[in-house]
Amino acid sequence: MTENTFDAYMWQILENKQKFISQIMTSKSPVRACEDVDDTALSYAEIKALATGNPYIKEKMDLDVQVSKLKLLKANHTSQIYRLESDIAKNFPVQISALKERIAGMQIDSQVVKSVDLQDNDMFAMTVGNVLYEDKKEAGEALIAACAGLKTVSTGGKVGEYHGFTLSASYNMFSNAFELTIKGKCSYKLEIGKDPVGNMQRIHNTLSSIDRKLTESEQKLETVQQQLATAQEEVKKPFPKEAELNEKIERLSELNALLNMDEKGNETIMADEDIGREGSNTDSRDAVEEKELPETADRIHKPSILERLKQEKAQQNTAEPTVTQKTAKKKHEQEL
């Protein structure tokens, strides 16, 4: 690349492209947002900033980009606050209520399971239809037959009862299998196979897993409650870059006022552009000090140009009456 040419801008475009490509093409979890995508477009104003030697135009263009990004960040922050407020008011209370209700029901079901012998070492008893079966294999065959009957009529319903739990079956067309729902205070689902004895073991395993599911639900409830507390704290936080945004907007307003002055102020603008050049006779010390300040948007703590322009206009307004008086006096003398 060549120094002091347009190559720098071209490489900047490649850099911005690489920024968002690296965010998308990653082995980590996928992201839903990336930055610096729109910076690849070159606007007419940016070409003007590159071609001109006026430092205020360059500073204005830098500030335009930075203010736009800060406003976008503020809009995202506001949207996030709205989402958190919605979660605090609706989603989290609904989840907490549902989890508490499920935990209470699973605690009752767990006590029922603990009071019975799931291995049925002493006596097996299962009701399928209106028939009581005391043999596991016969009960399993009857259960499969009851499920097949439900498939014929294309409906689901109650097929039996086991240790106080209601057994309901339905046919899943997508998986081409029967689903059995064991319902106590809560519902637990499993898939019915073709092995009668194996189905009995699946029912036992499902009932034995209630304690594990109860523990998982309690942990989930604790997590949701922590998320609610965190959301309540986050919703109170203001936009972290609010001061920076206001400061840069104020500086941008000064630059816009300076660059959009009428023709009467052209001499003042040219004087500001020629700060530090040879031949300056007035206010040279102040002009050199201002010129030595970094002319970038990142260093925005500069003397207020608007105040100096107002002072110069005030001086011009006070000088105009004196000139008018001298002209009138001279004209009067000529008439005499």
C-alpha positions in Angstrom: 0.0 0.0 0.0 1.0 3.6 -0.6 1.2 6.1 2.2 -1.2 9.2 2.1 -3.4 7.6 -0.5 -6.9 6.1 -0.7 -5.4 2.7 0.2 -5.9 3.4 3.8 -9.7 3.6 3.4 -9.8 0.4 1.3 -7.9 -1.5 4.0 -10.3 0.0 6.6 -13.2 -1.5 4.7 -11.5 -4.9 4.7 -11.0 -4.5 8.4 -14.7 -3.8 9.0 -15.7 -6.8 6.9 -13.3 -9.0 8.8 -14.8 -7.8 12.1 -18.4 -9.1 11.4 -17.3 -12.1 9.5 -15.2 -13.3 12.5 -18.2 -12.8 14.7 -20.4 -15.0 12.5 -17.9 -17.7 11.4 -17.0 -19.0 14.8 -17.1 -22.3 16.6 -18.9 -20.7 19.6 -22.6 -20.4 20.1 -24.3 -18.5 17.2 -24.8 -14.8 17.5 -27.9 -12.8 16.5 -26.1 -9.4 16.0 -22.8 -8.1 14.8 -21.3 -4.7 14.5 -19.7 -2.6 11.7 -21.7 -4.2 8.9 -22.9 -0.9 7.3 -19.4 0.7 7.5 -18.5 -0.9 4.2 -20.5 1.7 2.3 -18.7 4.8 1.2 -21.0 7.9 1.3 -20.5 11.2 -0.6 -19.9 13.0 2.7 -17.0 10.7 3.5 -15.5 11.3 0.1 -15.8 15.0 0.7 -14.1 14.6 4.1 -11.3 12.7 2.4 -10.8 15.3 -0.3 -11.0 18.4 1.8 -8.3 19.8 4.0 -10.7 21.5 6.5 -10.2 19.8 9.8 -13.7 20.7 11.1 -15.3 18.7 8.2 -13.2 15.7 9.1 -14.1 16.0 12.7 -17.8 16.4 11.9 -17.8 13.2 9.8 -16.1 11.3 12.6 -18.6 12.6 15.1 -21.5 11.7 12.8 -20.4 8.1 12.8 -19.7 7.9 16.5 -23.0 9.6 17.4 -24.9 7.2 15.1 -23.3 4.2 16.8 -24.0 5.6 20.3 -27.6 6.3 19.4 -28.0 2.7 18.1 -26.5 1.4 21.3 -28.9 3.5 23.3 -31.8 2.2 21.3 -30.7 -1.4 21.9 -30.4 -0.6 25.6 -33.9 0.9 25.7 -35.3 -2.2 23.9 -33.6 -4.5 26.4 -35.1 -2.5 29.2 -38.6 -2.9 27.7 -38.0 -6.7 27.3 -36.9 -7.0 30.9 -39.9 -5.0 32.1 -42.2 -7.4 30.2 -40.4 -10.4 31.6 -40.6 -9.0 35.2 -44.4 -8.2 34.8 -45.5 -11.4 32.9 -43.0 -14.1 32.0 -41.1 -14.6 35.2 -44.2 -14.7 37.5 -45.9 -17.2 35.2 -42.9 -19.5 35.1 -42.4 -19.3 38.9 -46.1 -20.0 39.6 -46.1 -23.0 37.2 -42.9 -24.4 38.7 -44.1 -24.0 42.2 -47.4 -25.8 41.3 -45.5 -28.6 39.6 -43.0 -29.0 42.5 -45.9 -29.3 45.0 -47.6 -32.0 42.8 -44.4 -33.9 42.3 -43.7 -33.9 46.0 -47.1 -35.6 46.6 -46.4 -38.1 43.8 -43.0 -38.9 45.2 -44.4 -39.7 48.6 -46.9 -42.1 46.9 -44.2 -43.9 45.0 -42.1 -44.3 48.2 -45.0 -45.9 49.9 -45.3 -48.7 47.3 -43.1 -51.5 46.1 -42.3 -50.7 42.5 -40.6 -54.1 42.0 -43.8 -55.8 43.0 -41.9 -58.5 44.9 -44.9 -59.4 47.1 -47.9 -58.8 44.7 -48.5 -57.3 41.4 -51.8 -55.5 40.7 -52.7 -53.4 37.6 -56.1 -52.6 36.3 -56.4 -52.5 32.5 -59.9 -51.6 31.2 -62.2 -53.0 33.9 -60.0 -56.1 34.6 -57.5 -56.6 37.4 -54.3 -58.3 36.4 -51.9 -59.9 38.9 -49.4 -61.1 36.3 -47.0 -58.6 34.7 -47.0 -60.2 31.2 -50.7 -60.5 31.0 -51.1 -56.9 32.2 -48.6 -55.8 29.5 -50.4 -57.7 26.7 -53.7 -56.2 27.8 -52.1 -52.7 27.9 -50.9 -53.2 24.3 -54.3 -54.4 23.2 -56.0 -51.4 24.8 -53.7 -49.1 23.0 -54.4 -50.8 19.7 -58.1 -50.3 20.3 -57.6 -46.6 20.8 -55.7 -46.4 17.5 -58.6 -48.0 15.7 -61.0 -45.3 16.8 -58.3 -42.6 16.4 -58.7 -41.2 19.9 -57.0 -41.3 23.2 -58.2 -42.0 26.7 -57.9 -43.8 29.9 -56.7 -47.5 29.7 -56.0 -48.5 33.3 -54.8 -47.7 36.8 -51.6 -48.6 38.7 -50.8 -47.8 42.3 -53.3 -44.9 42.3 -51.9 -43.4 39.1 -54.2 -43.1 36.1 -52.9 -44.6 32.8 -53.9 -42.9 29.6 -52.8 -43.8 26.1 -52.7 -42.0 22.7 -51.2 -42.7 19.3 -48.5 -40.5 17.9 -48.7 -40.5 14.1 -45.3 -38.8 13.6 -43.3 -41.3 15.6 -45.7 -44.2 14.8 -45.8 -45.3 18.4 -48.1 -45.3 21.4 -47.6 -42.8 24.3 -48.6 -43.7 27.8 -49.3 -40.9 30.3 -49.0 -41.7 34.0 -51.0 -39.1 35.9 -51.0 -38.4 39.6 -50.9 -34.8 40.7 -48.6 -34.3 37.7 -48.3 -36.1 34.4 -45.4 -38.3 33.2 -45.1 -39.6 29.6 -43.3 -42.6 28.2 -43.4 -44.6 24.9 -45.1 -48.0 24.8 -43.1 -50.8 23.0 -44.0 -54.2 21.7 -42.6 -56.2 24.7 -45.3 -56.6 27.4 -42.8 -57.1 30.3 -40.5 -54.3 29.0 -43.5 -51.9 29.2 -43.9 -52.7 32.8 -40.3 -51.9 33.5 -40.6 -48.6 31.6 -43.5 -47.7 33.9 -41.4 -48.5 36.9 -38.5 -46.5 35.7 -40.7 -43.5 35.0 -42.2 -43.6 38.5 -38.7 -44.0 40.0 -37.5 -40.9 38.1 -39.9 -38.6 39.9 -37.4 -37.7 42.6 -34.8 -36.7 40.0 -37.3 -34.6 38.1 -38.4 -33.0 41.3 -34.8 -31.9 42.0 -34.4 -30.5 38.5 -37.6 -28.5 38.9 -36.4 -27.1 42.2 -33.1 -26.1 40.6 -35.0 -24.5 37.7 -37.2 -22.5 40.1 -34.1 -21.2 41.8 -32.6 -20.2 38.5 -35.7 -18.4 37.4 -35.9 -16.5 40.7 -32.3 -15.5 40.3 -33.0 -14.3 36.8 -35.9 -12.2 38.1 -33.7 -10.6 40.7 -31.0 -9.8 38.1 -33.6 -8.4 35.7 -35.0 -6.1 38.5 -31.5 -4.8 39.0 -30.6 -4.4 35.3 -33.8 -2.5 34.5 -32.7 0.3 37.0 -29.4 0.9 35.2 -29.2 3.9 32.9 -27.5 3.9 29.5 -23.8 3.7 30.5 -22.6 6.0 27.7 -25.3 8.7 28.1 -22.7 11.4 29.1 -20.5 10.6 26.2 -23.4 10.7 23.8 -24.6 14.1 25.1 -21.1 15.6 24.9 -20.5 14.5 21.4 -24.0 15.7 20.3 -23.2 19.1 21.8 -19.8 19.2 19.9 -21.5 18.1 16.7 -24.1 20.9 17.1 -21.2 23.4 17.4 -19.6 22.1 14.2 -22.9 22.2 12.3 -23.4 25.8 13.4 -19.9 26.7 12.3 -20.0 24.9 8.9 -23.5 26.2 8.1 -22.9 29.9 8.7 -24.0 32.4 6.1 -21.6 34.3 3.8 -21.0 37.1 6.3 -19.2 34.6 8.5 -16.9 33.3 5.8 -14.1 35.5 6.9 -14.3 34.1 10.5 -14.4 30.5 9.2 -11.4 31.1 7.0 -9.6 32.6 10.0 -10.4 29.4 12.0 -9.1 27.3 9.2 -5.8 29.3 8.9 -5.0 28.9 12.6 -1.3 28.4 13.1 -0.4 29.7 9.6 2.2 32.4 9.1 0.9 36.0 8.8 -1.7 35.8 11.6 -1.5 39.1 13.4 -4.4 39.0 16.0 -5.0 36.4 18.7 -2.0 34.4 17.5 -1.3 32.9 20.8 -4.9 31.6 21.3 -4.9 30.4 17.6 -1.7 28.4 18.0 -2.9 26.8 21.2 -6.2 25.7 19.6 -4.3 24.4 16.5 -2.0 22.3 18.7 -5.1 20.4 20.1 -5.8 17.1 18.5 -8.4 17.6 15.7 -10.2 14.3 16.2 -13.6 13.3 17.4 -12.1 11.3 20.2 -10.7 14.5 21.8 -13.8 16.7 21.9 -12.8 18.9 24.8 -12.0 22.0 22.6 -12.7 25.7 23.2 -16.3 26.6 22.2 -16.2 28.1 18.7 -19.8 29.4 19.1 -18.8 31.6 22.0 -15.9 33.1 20.0 -18.1 33.7 17.0 -20.7 35.5 19.1 -17.9 37.8 20.6 -16.7 38.6 17.1 -20.2 39.4 15.9 -20.8 41.6 18.9 -17.6 43.5 18.2 -18.7 44.0 14.6 -22.1 45.3 15.7 -20.5 47.9 18.0 -18.1 49.0 15.3 -20.8 49.7 12.7 -22.4 52.7 14.5 -19.0 54.5 14.8 -18.3 54.1 11.1 -21.8 55.4 10.3 -21.3 58.4 12.4 -17.9 59.2 10.7 -19.5 58.9 7.3 -22.4 61.2 8.2 -20.0 63.8 9.6 -17.9 63.8 6.5 -20.9 64.1 4.2 -22.2 67.1 6.3 -18.8 68.8 6.0 -18.8 68.4 2.2 -22.3 69.9 2.0 -21.1 72.9 4.0 
